[in-house]
Amino acid sequence: MAAGQNGKHSKYPHTFTPIQLGPVEVRNRFYFSPHGTALTVGTMPSEDFCHYNVERVKDEGCGLVISSLVVHDRGVIYQPSPYPEENLPSFKAMADAVHEAGGKIFGQLWYWWGTLGQWQPLSPPAPSLAASAVQTAWYEKALSTHEMNHEEIAQMIAAFRQSAAHLREAGWDGIELHAAHAAVLEHFVSPFFNRREDEYGGSLDNRLRVLIEALEATREGAGPDMAIGMRFNCDEMLPGGYDQTEAAEILKRICDAGLLDFVDLDVAIEPNQLGIGMPPVFVEPHMYAPYVGALRGAAGDVPVLSVLGRLTSVEDGEAALASGLCDMVGATRALIAEPELVKNAFRGREDRSRICIACNYCCAAGNEGAQGCAINPAAYRERLWGVEHFEPAATPGKVVIVGGGPGGLEAARVAALKGHEVVLIEARERLGGALALWADLPDRDFYHHSIDWWQRELDLLGVTVRSGEEASAASVLAEAPDAVIIATGARYSQGGRSAFLDIDIPGFDQDWVYRPDEILLGNEPPVGRITLLDGEGLHTSAGIAERLAAKGGQLDYMTPGFAPVSLRLYDSLEATFIITRLRDMKNISFTPATWIRQIGDHQLTVYDTFTEEERVITDVDALVLSTGRLPMDSLARQLEGKVTQLFTIGDALAARPFAAAAYEGQKFARLIGEEGAPATFSEAYFRPKEPELFPTPA
């Protein structure tokens, strides 16, 4: 512990000073901010939800957890709800677990306009309730909300009262009403969303009526011993929405009325402004700071909390606290990536903390049926894979890992933590694999932080790393390994095979045709007229286009569909920023709904992917085939049957998002040397499924 003579922390005195939020004292000023997770059993918190939160609180971790909860079980997407009485035992177990770890726990109650739900399993969607009938904006859903009548408003207010009472009975410490992010309370306050002509619409007094009623009902249900606050949007940034001036007036009225013990300030309407709600690397860190600063005075003596926007370190949080910008700082993604972020800062070992790289897999994963973190595979799996779950392997041995990308690096780390002797062999001179190459693309250098962290960990764990060495079956077997993990990644299709059309494009083998791998490794095409055929729509294609255009070439960005990037980049909230960057470069033009039929002598025969109509493009100086990726698994096939345990992971197994590589690196490294463990990927894949996550309520 880095404590000074006064008992204050020598480096972070503000962060590690207690704070009083109404009747509740919190031991430090860093909180785990509210966010949705799928760690529920029905509408109840699961046992894994407890472990997930406790991992970030225990020892000298976060002083406060704020969990996102749905105020009524009719509005559940995947967050739990304290509304049903039968859920009380699981909510109590969760509070008890956080208290035992030394933290406090608040519930954020909300109902969101994108909450459609169903009347019963497999039925069409039920309506979503709002202040007025407005159009939802959740991806492709073209639906409108139902304007609540007086009875429905009363039912919603009653739900706030009952959920608050249940949280009180369950031993929770506080409640935050969500009046931002397009929750129903914001819909009533907002002149953009609220088009009502009754006593709940029109004037500011009328628009505030539901919020005030909800706060009063929540206090009634919560009683005197719980802290009551709200999350509030500093500026709607919508045409006709409230701005910072009106936001300040609203906040002052609510605080002056004595309705709040704290206020949590941020920005972003969901889903309209999700890109700044979970800012990717293309957004400057702490973008909320000027908005919070503009409203700080309106709160008076009420403590102000904020996540600031892409906060990744306790050091930056301390600076915000020291400046008086806010009284507590919070983070979600930074703590998902590194559950010991606060603890490590307290103990003076911040070099042991991963830094969230804002790739937003935690957002995109849900639309792939997943949940997790690209650089921390243990996130959401703390009960099984948490920081204290690295018991020595039953039979420690020697492990050889081929490939130094995220999968190989994580496999090496976990195998070493399990007590194995580990050798990692990487063909390139530097570690990081494809992730390191992506990090070299314009304004994506923040990704290097994760590679640097893995490299530091391997050094501390004594892993032997041999870079610049091409592994062969003979050289691997010469190590006499007990287990081998192949993490050699994937390469781009030489012939332009893709998910759109999985055949080679005739003429692909000419010397003026390039692949992303070649460009990322330094073999760039000449400046001139360049066509980039994008069959993936991911960072690689867009980043290479931006790099080549920056050198002065005229680039034609060709895609088989109408969208210039993949839906996956919409899921990760990066699409708008990437498309804007490309469109801002005046020497990039877009040719949608087009594919190449044949590659000639510096000319392309292309066709419309819908009508099949052909045309010829001449005088092309270079063509980049950024299409599909194929596993590099030949070494794995040569080693089959020659080592006791052999696992192929990540893109070498099948090209997928890079989060799969780190996940499989940890998963299979944990199986090495264990009694009865599978010996190959095949054995693991075809085994009967074993329940791993949230088998029981908390």
GIKANOR-V457692 format. One record per pair of residues at least 12 apart in sequence whose ideal C-beta (glycine too) atoms are under 6 Angstrom apart, sorted by the first residue. I is the first residue (numbers start at 0). J is the second residue. Records with the same first field share a line. If there is no record, write none. Layout:
# GIKANOR-V457692
I->J ; J
This chain:
# GIKANOR-V457692
1->347
11->313 ; 317
13->317 ; 320 ; 321
14->27 ; 28 ; 29 ; 313 ; 317
15->27
20->226 ; 260 ; 261 ; 302
21->226 ; 260
22->224
23->103 ; 172 ; 173 ; 226
25->62 ; 63 ; 103
26->62
27->62
28->320 ; 327
29->61 ; 328 ; 341
30->61 ; 63 ; 327 ; 329
31->55 ; 61 ; 64 ; 334
32->65 ; 306 ; 329 ; 331
33->65 ; 67 ; 107
34->67 ; 331
35->67 ; 78
37->77 ; 370
38->51 ; 693
39->79
40->693 ; 696
42->72 ; 75 ; 79 ; 80
43->79 ; 86 ; 89 ; 696
44->79 ; 89 ; 93 ; 697
45->693
46->695 ; 697
47->382 ; 692 ; 693
49->93 ; 96 ; 697
50->381 ; 382
51->379 ; 381
52->64 ; 97
53->96 ; 100
54->338 ; 381 ; 385
55->334 ; 338
56->97 ; 100 ; 102
57->100
58->342
59->342 ; 345
60->341 ; 342
61->341
62->102
63->103
64->97 ; 102 ; 104
65->105 ; 107 ; 175
66->106
67->107
68->81 ; 106 ; 108
70->108 ; 110 ; 158 ; 159 ; 162
71->158
74->110 ; 114
76->114
81->162 ; 165 ; 166
82->158 ; 161 ; 162
87->165 ; 169
89->696 ; 697
90->169
91->169 ; 170
92->697
93->697
94->169 ; 170 ; 171
103->172
104->171 ; 172
105->173 ; 175
106->166 ; 171 ; 174
107->175 ; 177
108->162 ; 176
109->177 ; 182
110->183
111->182
112->127 ; 129 ; 144 ; 181
113->135 ; 137
114->127
115->127
126->145
127->144
128->145 ; 147
129->144 ; 186
130->186 ; 187 ; 192 ; 193
131->146 ; 193 ; 194 ; 195
132->144 ; 146
133->192
136->270 ; 271
137->270
156->212 ; 213 ; 216
159->213 ; 216 ; 217
160->216 ; 219 ; 220
163->217 ; 220 ; 221
164->220
167->221 ; 222 ; 225
173->225 ; 226
174->217 ; 221 ; 227
175->228 ; 230 ; 263
176->213 ; 229
177->230
178->210 ; 229 ; 231
179->230 ; 231 ; 232
180->269
181->268 ; 269
184->210 ; 213
187->206 ; 209
188->206 ; 210
189->240
190->239
191->237 ; 239 ; 240
193->206
214->258
226->260
227->260
228->259 ; 260 ; 261 ; 262
229->262
230->263
231->262 ; 264
232->266
233->246 ; 264 ; 266 ; 290 ; 294
234->246 ; 266 ; 290
243->293
246->294
247->294 ; 297
250->294 ; 297 ; 298
251->297
254->298 ; 299 ; 301
259->301
261->302 ; 304
262->298 ; 301 ; 303
263->304
264->291 ; 294 ; 303 ; 305
265->287 ; 306
266->287 ; 290
273->572
274->572 ; 575
277->359 ; 362 ; 572
278->308 ; 309
279->357 ; 359 ; 572 ; 573
280->357 ; 445
281->576
284->309
285->307 ; 308
286->308
287->307 ; 308
288->307
291->305 ; 324 ; 325
292->324
302->326
303->325 ; 326
304->327
305->325
306->329 ; 330
309->357
310->330
311->333 ; 354 ; 355
313->344
316->328
332->355
333->355
335->361 ; 372 ; 378
336->353 ; 355 ; 372 ; 374 ; 375
337->352 ; 353
340->352
353->374 ; 452
354->448
356->445 ; 446 ; 448 ; 449
358->373
359->571 ; 572
360->373 ; 658
362->571 ; 572
363->570 ; 571
366->570
373->658
374->449
376->661 ; 662 ; 665
389->416
391->418
392->417 ; 418 ; 672
393->672 ; 673 ; 674
394->672
395->418 ; 419 ; 672
396->419 ; 481 ; 672
397->420 ; 480 ; 481
398->414 ; 419 ; 421 ; 482 ; 671
399->422 ; 475 ; 478 ; 480 ; 483
400->423 ; 484
401->424 ; 470 ; 485 ; 487
402->486 ; 487
403->423 ; 425 ; 430
404->432 ; 433 ; 488
405->434 ; 657 ; 660 ; 661
406->486 ; 648 ; 649 ; 660 ; 663 ; 664
407->486
408->453
409->661 ; 664 ; 665
410->484 ; 664 ; 668
411->423 ; 457 ; 462
412->456
413->665 ; 668
414->668
415->460 ; 462
421->462
422->463
423->462 ; 464
424->465 ; 468 ; 470
425->466
426->469
428->466 ; 467
430->450 ; 454
431->450
432->488
433->488
434->657
435->450
436->519
437->538
440->542
441->545 ; 546
472->637 ; 638
480->642
481->643
482->644 ; 671
483->638 ; 642 ; 645
484->646
485->634 ; 635 ; 647 ; 651
486->648 ; 649 ; 651
487->631 ; 651
488->631 ; 650 ; 651
489->628 ; 629 ; 630 ; 631 ; 650 ; 654
490->516 ; 631
491->514 ; 515 ; 516 ; 628
492->626 ; 627 ; 629
494->507
495->507 ; 624 ; 626
496->627
497->534 ; 626 ; 627
499->534 ; 559
504->595 ; 598
505->597
506->597 ; 598
511->621
512->622
513->623
514->624
515->539 ; 543 ; 625
518->543
524->621
525->620
526->550 ; 551 ; 552
527->552 ; 620
528->553 ; 619 ; 620
529->547 ; 552 ; 554 ; 621
530->555 ; 557 ; 619 ; 622
531->544 ; 556 ; 623 ; 625
532->557 ; 595 ; 624
533->558 ; 625
534->626 ; 627
536->564 ; 565
537->565
540->625
541->577
544->556
548->584 ; 586 ; 587
553->586
554->587
555->588 ; 590
556->587 ; 589
557->590 ; 593
558->591
559->594 ; 608
561->591 ; 592
563->578 ; 589
564->577
592->607 ; 608 ; 609
593->605
594->608
601->619
602->615 ; 617
603->616 ; 619
628->654
630->651
631->651
632->647 ; 651
635->647
644->671 ; 678
645->679
646->667 ; 680
647->680
648->663 ; 664 ; 667
649->663
